[in-house]
Amino acid sequence: KAGVTQTPRYLIKTRGQQVTLSCSPISGHRSVSWYQQTPGQGLQFLFEYFSETQRNKGNFPGRFSGRQFSNSRSEMNVSTLELGDSALYLCASSFTSGILNEQFFGPGTRLTVL
Amino acid sequence: KNEVEQSPQNLTAQEGEFITINCSYSVGISALHWLQQHPGGGIVSLFMLSSGKKKHGRLIATINIQEKHSSLHITASHPRDSAVYICAVRSNDYKLSFGAGTTVTVRA
């Protein structure tokens, strides 16, 4: 069974631009969660989607948004990028809804904002 | 002050030694998680606890709800256990908070 895949793996953007990251969950998994990891703040929860509906949301500004498609694939979008958005963005999937419950993590997308 | 505090921040052990990582939290929780992150970023969910103790191979996780404290133990440590171990708590209002992580290095 293929694991969670994230694309792209590395990305360089400049301030003010917007970016879209993609996550393909494990086949059969309907929950996808997104996390941000930075050296200063550590891991932080962004949001969780289950069956195309946002179930939970972390404490991030509205520039961070996401969506989930009918095939459970998910995208997250960050608009008007800031230097502080440079981070490792991790996606995790699970069969049932619930943050961290039996979640399988992807390798992450390393975003650098210049 | 972070709602989740881990100690120690860094830990170096010799192969075979017993390792303990501590996690203290300040809010009422519905669950506590231990995660393992290897160099390169890959994260594995090790345990989810709401009470008592769980064991998986050489890893043991315990939680004391009254004292708001959890420990992760690694018995007979091995170099492949070298990783960052992260404690996370889900509060009763479903907010998720992470500890800063403990970097474990096991030397052969």
Interface residues (C-beta under 8 A of the other chain):
Chain A: Q37 G42 L43 Q44 F45 N56 G58 L88 L90 A92 I99 L100 N101 E102 Q103 F104 F105 P107 G108 R110
Chain B: A31 H33 L35 G40 G41 G42 I43 V44 S45 M48 I86 A88 R90 Y94 L96 F98 G99 A100 G101
